[in-house]
Each structure stands twice: as structure tokens, then as C-alpha cells.
Amino acid sequence: MRIVYLMAVVPVAALIAWTFAEYLSPSTMLALLTGAAFCK
Amino acid sequence: MTEMDEAWRRRWLLVTAGGLVMGAALGVRNVQGLFLLPITLDRGWSRETFGLALALQNLLWGVAQPLTGMISDRFGSARVIFAGALLYALGLAMMALSATPGIYTFGVGVVLGVALSGTAFGAVYGALSRLFAADRRSWALSVAGMFGGLGQFCVVPLTQGMIGRFGWVTAILVLACVMLASAPLAAWLRDRPLERIGAVDPHDTLRRAIREAFAHRGFWLLNLGFLSCGFQLAFIGAHLPAYLLDKGMSAREASLALALIALANTAGTFLCGYAGGFLRRKYLLSGIYFARAGVMALFLALPLSPLSLYVFAFAMGFMWLGTVPLTSGIVAQMFGVRFISTLFGFVFLGHQIGSFFGVWLGGVVFDATHSYDLLWQGSIALGVIAGLMHLPIDDERTVRRAMIAGQPL
């Protein structure tokens, strides 16, 4: 059972870490800050 | 596999299916702002055209929610979610391929607005509320909400990467394919409209349910509280980056704040929704609104620094959409699940009206005073008022008995 949880948790944690880092890439920053007002 | 294991496997399948549809729908909606520069530059359209389409989408989402809710309650959520996902893909295709502002506005504003009402909170939470027994409903809504939050968080960089690598048209078409692929998941969300299996009082009509809800003070208080929620989130989501840049924070710090809000929302939606299973939802909602007001007041009172910003972003993100499963849960608790999609749809309309005013007044007040101070103060006041308004909700008096037929999970 633990292996099943690990198989689910590890990729999700990796995805979150990658996503978080990508938020700070210049192109994402620019797009977020120019377009944020329009997507809420 | 024991019977118990099999039941849990089925429960997980249902919440995963609902969560994935909602995650895709909310995630794709959340990235539409990323297309501002590519679309306006490439097509030569104004930002007003772009903004009008998205404003219309938000409004249509709210207006359509009670109507798609009525269809869900009458014909079952699965059909609505399936059609909603197809409509979502069509709207995205129109967004990518339209050559004129008129078609673009229709596709993004009208088609996607209606599609959201069939694929996001109202539709999925309505289905899960009917499919799960009352004692597991909070768990189901919280897990699906967590998927929704994760979708909103993760789709941003993925989409930005696609725009950079393949161009904005391809990126939107890929998102359309994602929505198409999510449509079959609706098959797992086949709830059973009770009149079809003859398990209800024929006099118990939708009209009567709506009349009873609107005659109930608690329903109005929930509506007003949710309107405050929409106002706060829309104001902060739309105007926080500009506020931070005006105050001298860097683009990196502002982006990090947005990422923290999105990430904390994933955990917060799950925990707030889950807590609704063993704590009184009205007190949880009241606590969230008071806490939001307190966090905003502290954020304004303390000197602005990266640390104060990140703490603010995390705290607000944690309480961002946790109100949604709790509000949906309280509607089901008070009014039963037979017409849950319709009744939650009316409450959600209040949320979208609040969102509209949050974004619009933010711009109007800033233009008039060159400051967001009044809006921050208004948001804090609304938080306190919403917190107070939830306290007298008579949630223990079940207005409509939860007439469950079949065997809810």
C-alpha cells in the first residue's frame, strides 16, 4: 500500500516543485502580471 | 478485494473523475489571462476587446449556473458535464480560430461562460452531493476541490510553455483537446434524478424548492456571504499585482505571491472542505471570513516586505476556495440534494456578481483616488459582515428532507 501512495505522491510533489519554479520564469512572470487582471 | 475496498475504490474513482473535469475546467479558465499579449498583438485587437470577452464570460457563468443546475437536477449531472466539456472545447476552438472580435467575444464570453457552468463547481459538486451519503459528502467535495485547485496551479506554466514553444493558437487547441478528453469522465458522475425512479413526492417541485429557499433567511445570508467572497477574491486576484508593483515590489515577488496563493488554495480547499465533515459548516465559513478580514488588516497595517507578502499570499490562498465546498455542503444540508445544483447555482450567481464588482470597483476607485486603500477597507468590512452574517444561519433546521433513493456511496 505504501508503494502505491509513494507512486502517487512523488510525481505530484515533483510536478508541484517544477510548477512553482516555472512561475518565476521571465515569460510566465510577464504573462501572469499582464494578464492576471483578466482571469479572475 | 473486500467489499469495503471495492466501495472505496469506487468512491475514489468518482471523486477523481469529478476532480479532473473540474481541475481541467478551472485550470483552463485560469490561464486565459496568459493569452492577453499574444492575442492582442497577433490579431491587432484592443485589450478592451479581450477584457470584455472575459468579463462577459464571468457574468454568463453566474447567470447560466442556476439554469444548467435546473437541467442537472432534471436530467442528471452526467449529461450536463458531458455537454459542458464539449461546449468548452468548442468555445476554445472559437477562441483560437476566430478572425473577428465579434466571434471571439461570442466564443470566449458566451460559449465558455455557459460551458463553465456545466463543468465547474456547480455541476461537479452537485453530482457528488447526490452520489455520496451525507457523512462522506464533505470528503468527496474536498478531494474534488483539491483537484480543481491543483489544476488551477499547474496549468499556468504548462500553458505558458506551450505558448512559447508552439504558439498561442496551438496552445489553445491543445487545451481544447484536454477538455474534449475530459468529457467521457462524465460517465462516472451519473447521479440519479429522483423523479425518474419514482422516489419523490410529485408535489415537491423545483418551483416549490426555489420558493422555499428564497423564503429562508439562511439562504439569503449564504448568498450575501458568498457575494462578499466573490468580491474579495476578484479584487485581490485582479488588482494585487498592480498594487504590489505600485508599492515597489518586484515582478518576481508579485509572481511568487500569485504562485503561493494558487498552491495554498489546493491544500486549503481540501482541508476546509474536509473539516466541514465534523465541524459546523456555518462556523467554519464564519471563521474563514473573519480570518480573511484579519489577514488583510494585518497585511495593510504591517510594513510591506517580501515576508509579509508571502505570509499574506499563503494565508489568503489557504482560504481562497475553501468556502465553495462548505457553501455547497450547507445548501445540501439545509435544502437536501434533489435540487442542489439549482439552489447552489443561485448562490453562485451571487458570488459572480460580487466578483464583477470586485474587479470593476477596483479599477474605478483606483482611477478616482490613485489608491486601492478604499477597496482594501471595503474588503475587510465585507469579511467582517460576511462572518457575522453566517452566525445566525439556522442550519440545523432541515427545510427539505434529503430524499435519497438508491444507495448513495
Contacts between the chains, C-beta under 8 A, distances in Angstrom:
chain1	res1	chain2	res2	distance
A	12	B	150	7.8
A	15	B	154	6.1
A	16	B	153	7.4
A	16	B	154	7.6
A	16	B	263	6.8
A	18	B	157	7.6
A	19	B	153	6.1
A	19	B	154	5.0
A	19	B	156	7.3
A	19	B	157	5.4
A	19	B	158	7.9
A	19	B	259	7.8
A	20	B	259	5.7
A	20	B	263	6.7
A	22	B	156	7.7
A	22	B	157	3.2
A	22	B	160	7.3
A	22	B	161	7.3
A	23	B	156	6.7
A	23	B	157	6.3
A	23	B	255	5.5
A	23	B	256	6.9
A	23	B	258	7.0
A	23	B	259	3.8
A	24	B	252	6.0
A	24	B	255	5.9
A	24	B	256	6.5
A	24	B	259	7.6
A	25	B	157	7.2
A	25	B	160	7.5
A	27	B	160	5.9
A	27	B	163	8.0
A	27	B	164	5.6
A	28	B	34	7.9
A	28	B	156	6.7
A	28	B	157	5.6
A	28	B	160	4.4
A	28	B	255	7.1
A	29	B	251	5.2
A	29	B	252	6.6
A	29	B	255	4.4
A	30	B	37	7.5
A	30	B	251	7.6
A	31	B	33	7.4
A	31	B	34	4.3
A	31	B	36	7.5
A	31	B	37	6.6
A	31	B	160	5.6
A	31	B	163	7.5
A	32	B	33	7.4
A	32	B	34	7.1
A	32	B	156	7.0
A	32	B	241	7.4
A	32	B	255	5.5
A	32	B	258	5.8
A	33	B	241	4.9
A	33	B	245	7.3
A	33	B	251	5.7
A	33	B	254	6.0
A	33	B	255	6.6
A	34	B	33	7.7
A	34	B	36	5.6
A	34	B	37	5.8
A	35	B	32	7.6
A	35	B	33	2.8
A	35	B	34	5.3
A	35	B	35	7.0
A	35	B	36	3.9
A	35	B	37	7.2
A	36	B	33	5.5
A	36	B	237	6.8
A	36	B	238	6.8
A	36	B	240	7.7
A	36	B	241	5.0
A	36	B	258	6.5
A	37	B	33	7.1
A	37	B	51	8.0
A	37	B	238	4.4
A	37	B	239	6.9
A	37	B	241	7.4
A	37	B	242	7.2
A	37	B	359	7.3
A	38	B	32	6.7
A	38	B	33	4.3
A	38	B	36	5.9
A	38	B	50	6.6
A	38	B	51	5.7
A	38	B	54	4.9
A	38	B	238	7.8
A	39	B	29	7.0
A	39	B	30	5.7
A	39	B	31	6.9
A	39	B	32	4.9
A	39	B	33	3.4
A	39	B	34	7.7
A	39	B	54	6.9
A	39	B	237	7.8
A	40	B	233	6.8
A	40	B	234	5.0
A	40	B	237	3.3
A	40	B	238	4.7
A	40	B	355	7.1
A	40	B	359	6.7
